[in-house]
């Protein structure tokens, strides 16, 4: 649900550094009921998708990372986590693991999420379309802000933490379709928590470093706006475990598949969509499950083949199916110029059959988007699928106990790094717990 209540904070000081203004906003934040409802939904969605990612190969490799970073990797590796549309950032994959690792609860989550949404929006579409991974660029200072709030730091120290996190505010879309995409998200959570710890210990930094960074990467400090609810425009929930740019094409073509279409009868698939909506879809002939999550051609094929493309549709074996490759080769994408976000305009789909019939469908907002928020039953179905086979009930998760659930199922596993195994993970877990005491 999109939060509707405005937080009782002062407007952005046009003279103060961005970090100082956002830090003051974060420290003074008093969440309203709608803000807390969004936070609680984000908690359930993020913990669920993190548990669903527990067996991914990359989780073997992250044992050497602190738990907050490991949880963020798990939450992002399946690309099933939510998205803030105006900033094109995966807010909860950063902010929920940070809040749980620092024991900051819903308030630390909302402080970080609000900073991330606002910084990401100030970075704008030009930043994302240039190839930056905005989840990481906006995520590092946001993680620092939320961790600093969890530590109870004053606004000046929160601003310092944000400035200390600037060196980690990177990440590029060339990582999409590889392990590096989810690892980048884990790195910014770790960097943000580290920056907050350093600020708490007395480290100094110039808050205007955030303004300088924002300009260098194409953003506009004047566009940062602290008015409105904690997370302006809410968060989009994914129904399919892949890039958000594929939610609309899959939903549209799944509607056609539901009409009884036989994939063997398909002779041509035509998709028309604005240029902006395909920016992250860089894998046209994918050969792995991760690449398939960023392929418009494969998404069209799998929507017609599988009806509902779930976890099993994005494995290496699924992507390499002869039937999937046959359909993907039939996809013709007609790009319309322009656009400034992933749901710009409409997606128009045509499926031409061997009989000569042509099936058509179009869509602007996929289910789960803020314009079509998920129902309670849809959320329950997603959560249940994510925890299938696990002895845990999402209905019992809270900000107080969810970290224990993640520790239970995402314990550090031996890493394929020579002698590095569970011992570094245990040491990091103990350190993470001690620094918050």
C-alpha positions as CSV (number, residue, x, y, z in Angstrom):
1,X,0.0,0.0,0.0
2,X,1.3,3.5,-0.8
3,X,1.8,5.4,2.4
4,X,-0.4,8.5,2.4
5,X,0.4,10.3,5.7
6,X,3.0,13.0,5.6
7,X,5.7,12.7,8.3
8,X,5.9,15.7,10.6
9,X,9.3,17.0,9.5
10,X,10.6,20.3,8.3
11,X,11.1,21.0,4.5
12,X,14.5,20.6,3.0
13,X,16.9,23.5,3.9
14,X,18.0,24.8,0.5
15,X,21.3,25.9,2.0
16,X,22.2,22.9,4.1
17,X,24.1,20.0,2.6
18,X,21.9,17.1,1.4
19,X,23.3,14.7,4.0
20,X,22.6,17.2,6.8
21,X,19.0,17.7,5.6
22,X,18.3,14.0,5.1
23,X,20.0,13.2,8.5
24,X,17.7,15.6,10.3
25,X,14.7,14.1,8.5
26,X,15.7,10.6,9.5
27,X,16.3,11.5,13.1
28,X,13.0,13.4,13.4
29,X,11.0,10.8,11.5
30,X,7.8,9.7,13.3
31,X,6.2,7.0,11.2
32,X,2.5,7.0,10.7
33,X,0.2,3.9,10.4
34,X,0.6,3.7,6.6
35,X,4.3,4.0,6.9
36,X,4.4,1.1,9.4
37,X,2.1,-1.0,7.3
38,X,4.5,-0.6,4.3
39,X,7.5,-1.4,6.6
40,X,5.8,-4.6,7.9
41,X,4.9,-5.7,4.3
42,X,8.5,-5.1,3.3
43,X,9.8,-7.1,6.2
44,X,7.7,-10.2,5.2
45,X,8.4,-9.9,1.5
46,X,12.2,-9.5,2.0
47,X,12.7,-12.2,4.6
48,X,10.6,-14.6,2.4
49,X,12.6,-13.9,-0.8
50,X,15.9,-14.2,1.2
51,X,14.8,-17.6,2.4
52,X,13.9,-18.6,-1.1
53,X,17.4,-17.7,-2.2
54,X,19.1,-19.8,0.5
55,X,20.3,-22.6,-1.8
56,X,21.6,-20.4,-4.6
57,X,25.2,-21.1,-5.4
58,X,26.3,-17.6,-4.5
59,X,25.2,-18.1,-0.9
60,X,28.1,-20.6,-0.5
61,X,30.5,-17.8,-1.4
62,X,29.4,-15.1,1.0
63,X,30.2,-16.9,4.3
64,X,33.0,-14.5,4.8
65,X,30.7,-11.5,4.8
66,X,28.9,-10.1,7.9
67,X,25.3,-11.3,8.3
68,X,23.7,-8.1,7.1
69,X,25.6,-8.4,3.8
70,X,24.8,-12.1,3.5
71,X,21.1,-11.4,4.1
72,X,21.1,-8.7,1.5
73,X,22.7,-11.0,-1.1
74,X,20.1,-13.6,-0.4
75,X,17.3,-11.1,-0.6
76,X,18.4,-9.9,-4.0
77,X,19.9,-12.9,-5.8
78,X,16.6,-14.2,-7.1
79,X,15.5,-10.7,-8.2
80,X,12.2,-11.3,-6.4
81,X,12.5,-8.2,-4.1
82,X,10.5,-5.0,-4.3
83,X,11.3,-1.9,-6.2
84,X,10.8,1.9,-5.6
85,X,9.7,3.0,-9.1
86,X,10.7,6.7,-9.1
87,X,14.3,5.9,-8.1
88,X,14.5,2.5,-9.8
89,X,16.0,1.1,-6.5
90,X,15.5,-2.2,-4.7
91,X,14.9,-0.4,-1.4
92,X,14.0,-3.4,0.8
93,X,16.9,-5.6,-0.2
94,X,19.2,-3.0,1.3
95,X,17.1,-1.6,4.1
96,X,15.5,-4.6,5.7
97,X,18.8,-6.6,6.1
98,X,20.5,-3.4,7.5
99,X,17.6,-2.8,10.0
100,X,17.6,-6.5,11.1
101,X,21.4,-6.7,11.5
102,X,21.5,-3.5,13.5
103,X,18.4,-4.3,15.5
104,X,16.9,-0.9,14.4
105,X,13.5,-2.2,13.6
106,X,10.8,-0.6,11.5
107,X,12.0,2.9,12.3
108,X,15.6,2.3,11.1
109,X,14.1,0.6,8.0
110,X,11.9,3.6,7.2
111,X,14.7,6.1,7.8
112,X,17.0,4.2,5.4
113,X,14.2,3.6,2.9
114,X,13.2,7.2,2.9
115,X,16.8,8.4,2.4
116,X,17.3,5.8,-0.4
117,X,14.1,6.7,-2.2
118,X,14.9,10.4,-2.1
119,X,18.5,10.1,-3.1
120,X,17.6,7.7,-5.9
121,X,14.9,10.0,-7.2
122,X,17.4,12.9,-7.1
123,X,19.8,10.7,-9.2
124,X,17.0,10.3,-11.6
125,X,16.4,8.3,-14.8
126,X,19.5,9.7,-16.5
127,X,21.6,8.1,-13.8
128,X,20.0,4.7,-14.2
129,X,19.9,4.8,-18.0
130,X,23.6,5.7,-18.1
131,X,24.3,2.2,-16.6
132,X,24.5,2.8,-12.9
133,X,23.0,0.3,-10.5
134,X,21.0,2.8,-8.5
135,X,20.2,0.3,-5.8
136,X,23.9,0.5,-4.9
137,X,24.6,4.1,-5.6
138,X,21.7,5.3,-3.5
139,X,21.9,2.3,-1.2
140,X,25.2,2.9,0.5
141,X,24.4,6.4,2.0
142,X,20.9,5.1,2.9
143,X,22.3,2.0,4.7
144,X,24.6,4.3,6.6
145,X,21.7,6.6,7.6
146,X,19.5,3.8,8.8
147,X,22.3,2.1,10.7
148,X,23.2,5.4,12.4
149,X,19.5,5.9,13.4
150,X,19.6,2.4,14.8
151,X,22.6,3.4,16.9
152,X,20.7,6.4,18.2
153,X,23.2,8.9,16.7
154,X,22.5,12.6,16.5
155,X,21.7,14.2,13.1
156,X,25.3,15.5,12.7
157,X,26.7,12.0,13.2
158,X,24.1,10.5,10.8
159,X,25.2,13.0,8.1
160,X,28.8,12.0,8.8
161,X,28.0,8.3,8.4
162,X,26.4,9.1,5.0
163,X,29.5,10.9,3.9
164,X,31.7,8.1,5.1
165,X,29.6,5.7,2.9
166,X,30.2,7.7,-0.3
167,X,33.2,5.5,-1.4
168,X,30.9,2.5,-1.6
169,X,28.2,4.3,-3.5
170,X,28.9,2.6,-6.8
171,X,27.7,-0.5,-8.8
172,X,26.9,-0.8,-12.5
173,X,24.4,-2.6,-14.6
174,X,27.1,-4.7,-16.4
175,X,26.8,-6.9,-13.3
176,X,23.2,-7.8,-14.2
177,X,23.0,-11.5,-15.0
178,X,26.0,-12.4,-12.9
179,X,26.7,-13.0,-9.2
180,X,28.1,-9.5,-8.9
181,X,24.6,-8.0,-9.0
182,X,23.5,-9.4,-5.7
183,X,27.0,-9.1,-4.2
184,X,27.0,-5.4,-4.9
185,X,23.8,-5.1,-2.8
186,X,25.5,-7.0,0.0
187,X,28.6,-4.7,-0.2
188,X,26.6,-1.5,0.3
189,X,24.8,-2.9,3.4
190,X,28.1,-3.8,4.9
191,X,29.6,-0.4,3.9
192,X,26.7,1.5,5.4
193,X,26.8,-0.3,8.7
194,X,30.6,0.1,8.9
195,X,30.2,3.9,8.2
196,X,27.7,4.2,11.0
197,X,30.0,2.4,13.4
198,X,32.9,4.7,12.4
199,X,30.7,7.8,12.9
200,X,29.7,6.5,16.3
201,X,33.3,6.0,17.2
202,X,34.1,9.6,16.3
203,X,35.2,9.5,12.7
204,X,34.8,12.8,10.9
205,X,33.8,13.6,7.3
206,X,32.5,16.5,5.4
207,X,28.7,16.2,4.8
208,X,29.0,18.1,1.5
209,X,30.8,15.0,0.1
210,X,27.3,13.7,-0.5
211,X,26.4,16.7,-2.6
212,X,29.7,16.4,-4.6
213,X,29.1,12.7,-5.2
214,X,25.5,13.4,-6.2
215,X,26.6,15.9,-8.9
216,X,29.4,13.7,-10.1
217,X,27.1,10.8,-10.9
218,X,24.5,12.9,-12.6
219,X,22.1,13.7,-9.8
220,X,20.6,17.0,-8.6
221,X,21.0,17.9,-4.9
222,X,18.2,20.5,-5.3
223,X,15.8,17.6,-6.2
224,X,16.0,16.0,-2.8
225,X,12.6,16.6,-1.1
226,X,11.9,15.5,2.4
227,X,8.1,16.1,2.3
228,X,5.5,13.4,2.0
229,X,5.3,9.9,3.5
230,X,8.4,8.0,4.7
231,X,8.7,6.3,1.3
232,X,7.1,8.5,-1.4
233,X,5.1,6.6,-4.0
234,X,5.3,3.3,-2.1
235,X,7.0,0.1,-3.3
236,X,6.2,-2.3,-6.1
237,X,5.9,-6.0,-5.2
238,X,7.2,-8.5,-7.8
239,X,5.0,-11.5,-8.8
240,X,7.8,-13.1,-10.9
241,X,11.4,-13.8,-9.8
242,X,13.2,-11.7,-12.4
243,X,14.0,-8.1,-13.3
244,X,11.2,-5.6,-12.7
245,X,11.3,-4.6,-16.4
246,X,10.0,-8.1,-17.2
247,X,7.0,-8.0,-14.8
248,X,4.8,-6.3,-17.4
249,X,5.8,-8.4,-20.4
250,X,5.3,-11.6,-18.5
251,X,2.0,-10.6,-17.0
252,X,0.7,-9.5,-20.5
253,X,1.8,-12.7,-22.3
254,X,0.6,-14.9,-19.4
255,X,-2.9,-13.5,-20.1
256,X,-2.6,-14.8,-23.6
257,X,-1.3,-18.2,-22.5
258,X,-4.3,-18.5,-20.2
259,X,-6.6,-18.4,-23.2
260,X,-5.5,-21.9,-24.1
261,X,-2.7,-21.0,-26.5
262,X,-0.5,-23.9,-27.5
263,X,3.2,-22.9,-27.6
264,X,3.8,-25.3,-30.6
265,X,1.4,-23.2,-32.6
266,X,3.3,-19.9,-32.2
267,X,5.0,-18.6,-35.3
268,X,5.8,-15.0,-34.3
269,X,5.8,-12.8,-31.2
270,X,5.8,-9.1,-31.5
271,X,6.4,-6.7,-28.6
272,X,6.1,-3.0,-28.8
273,X,7.4,-0.9,-25.8
274,X,9.2,2.4,-25.1
275,X,13.0,2.4,-25.0
276,X,13.2,3.2,-21.3
277,X,11.4,0.0,-20.4
278,X,14.1,-2.3,-21.8
279,X,17.2,-0.5,-20.4
280,X,18.3,-3.3,-18.0
281,X,17.3,-6.1,-20.4
282,X,20.7,-6.8,-21.9
283,X,20.7,-10.5,-22.4
284,X,19.0,-11.3,-25.7
285,X,20.1,-15.0,-26.0
286,X,20.6,-16.0,-22.4
287,X,22.5,-19.2,-21.4
288,X,22.0,-19.2,-17.6
289,X,19.2,-18.6,-15.2
290,X,20.6,-15.3,-14.0
291,X,20.9,-14.1,-17.6
292,X,17.3,-15.2,-18.2
293,X,16.2,-12.8,-15.5
294,X,17.3,-9.9,-17.8
295,X,16.1,-11.2,-21.2
296,X,12.9,-9.9,-22.8
297,X,13.1,-12.6,-25.4
298,X,13.3,-15.4,-22.8
299,X,10.6,-13.8,-20.6
300,X,8.2,-13.8,-23.6
301,X,9.0,-17.5,-24.3
302,X,8.7,-18.6,-20.7
303,X,5.4,-16.7,-20.2
304,X,3.9,-18.7,-23.0
305,X,5.5,-22.0,-22.0
306,X,5.0,-22.0,-18.3
307,X,2.0,-19.7,-17.7
308,X,3.4,-18.6,-14.4
309,X,7.2,-18.3,-14.5
310,X,8.3,-19.2,-11.0
311,X,11.6,-20.2,-9.5
312,X,11.9,-23.3,-11.8
313,X,11.6,-21.1,-14.9
314,X,14.9,-19.3,-14.1
315,X,17.3,-22.1,-13.7
316,X,20.1,-22.8,-16.2
317,X,18.3,-25.9,-17.4
318,X,15.0,-24.1,-18.0
319,X,16.7,-21.3,-20.0
320,X,18.4,-23.9,-22.2
321,X,15.2,-25.8,-23.1
322,X,14.8,-26.3,-26.8
323,X,11.2,-25.1,-26.6
324,X,12.3,-21.9,-24.8
325,X,15.0,-21.2,-27.3
326,X,12.6,-21.8,-30.2
327,X,10.1,-19.3,-28.9
328,X,12.8,-16.7,-27.9
329,X,14.1,-16.7,-31.4
330,X,10.6,-15.7,-32.7
331,X,10.4,-12.6,-30.6
332,X,10.5,-9.3,-32.4
333,X,10.9,-6.2,-30.3
334,X,9.8,-2.9,-31.7
335,X,11.3,-0.1,-29.6
336,X,9.5,3.3,-29.4
337,X,11.9,6.2,-28.6
338,X,11.9,7.9,-25.2
339,X,10.6,7.2,-21.8
340,X,11.8,7.9,-18.3
341,X,10.9,4.9,-16.2
342,X,10.5,1.1,-16.4
343,X,6.7,1.3,-16.8
344,X,6.6,4.1,-19.3
345,X,3.8,3.9,-21.9
346,X,2.3,0.5,-22.5
347,X,3.5,-2.9,-23.6
348,X,1.7,-4.1,-26.7
349,X,2.0,-7.8,-27.5
350,X,1.0,-9.9,-30.5
351,X,1.2,-13.6,-30.8
352,X,0.8,-15.0,-34.3
353,X,-0.3,-18.6,-34.6
354,X,0.1,-21.2,-37.3
355,X,-3.7,-21.0,-37.9
356,X,-3.3,-17.4,-39.0
357,X,-4.9,-16.1,-35.8
358,X,-3.3,-13.2,-34.0
359,X,-3.8,-12.8,-30.2
360,X,-3.3,-9.3,-28.8
361,X,-2.9,-7.8,-25.3
362,X,-1.6,-4.7,-23.8
363,X,-0.7,-3.5,-20.3
364,X,0.7,-0.5,-18.5
365,X,0.8,-1.4,-14.8
366,X,1.5,-5.1,-13.9
367,X,0.0,-6.6,-10.8
368,X,2.0,-5.7,-7.7
369,X,2.8,-2.2,-8.9
370,X,1.6,0.7,-6.7
371,X,-1.2,1.3,-9.2
372,X,-2.3,-2.4,-8.8
373,X,-1.1,-3.3,-5.2
374,X,-1.1,-7.0,-4.3
375,X,-4.1,-8.3,-2.4
376,X,-3.6,-10.1,1.0
377,X,-4.2,-13.4,-0.7
378,X,-1.6,-12.7,-3.4
379,X,1.0,-11.7,-0.8
380,X,0.2,-14.9,1.2
381,X,0.6,-17.0,-1.9
382,X,4.0,-15.4,-2.7
383,X,5.2,-15.8,0.9
384,X,4.1,-19.5,1.0
385,X,5.9,-20.3,-2.2
386,X,9.1,-18.7,-0.9
387,X,9.1,-20.8,2.3
388,X,7.8,-24.0,0.9
389,X,9.5,-26.9,2.7
390,X,10.7,-24.8,5.6
391,X,9.5,-25.0,9.2
392,X,8.6,-21.3,9.5
393,X,5.4,-19.3,9.3
394,X,5.6,-15.8,7.8
395,X,2.6,-14.8,9.9
396,X,4.8,-15.0,13.0
397,X,7.6,-12.8,11.7
398,X,8.2,-9.5,13.4
399,X,11.0,-6.9,13.4
400,X,12.0,-8.4,16.8
401,X,12.3,-12.1,15.7
402,X,13.0,-12.1,11.9
403,X,16.8,-11.9,12.3
404,X,16.6,-15.1,14.3
405,X,14.7,-16.7,11.4
406,X,17.3,-15.6,8.9
407,X,20.1,-16.9,11.2
408,X,18.4,-20.2,11.4
409,X,18.1,-20.8,7.7
410,X,20.9,-18.7,6.3
411,X,23.7,-19.7,8.6
412,X,27.2,-19.2,7.2
413,X,28.2,-22.2,5.0
414,X,31.6,-23.3,3.9
415,X,32.9,-21.0,1.2
416,X,34.9,-22.2,-1.8
417,X,37.8,-20.0,-0.8
418,X,40.5,-22.3,0.3
419,X,40.5,-22.5,4.1
420,X,37.7,-19.9,4.5
421,X,34.6,-21.7,5.8
422,X,32.2,-21.3,8.6
423,X,34.7,-19.9,11.1
424,X,34.9,-16.4,9.5
425,X,31.1,-16.3,9.3
426,X,30.8,-17.2,13.1
427,X,33.3,-14.5,14.0
428,X,31.5,-11.9,11.9
429,X,28.1,-12.9,13.5
430,X,29.6,-12.4,17.0
431,X,31.1,-9.1,16.0
432,X,27.8,-7.9,14.5
433,X,26.0,-8.8,17.7
434,X,28.6,-7.2,20.0
435,X,28.8,-3.8,18.3
436,X,25.1,-3.2,18.8
437,X,25.3,-4.0,22.6
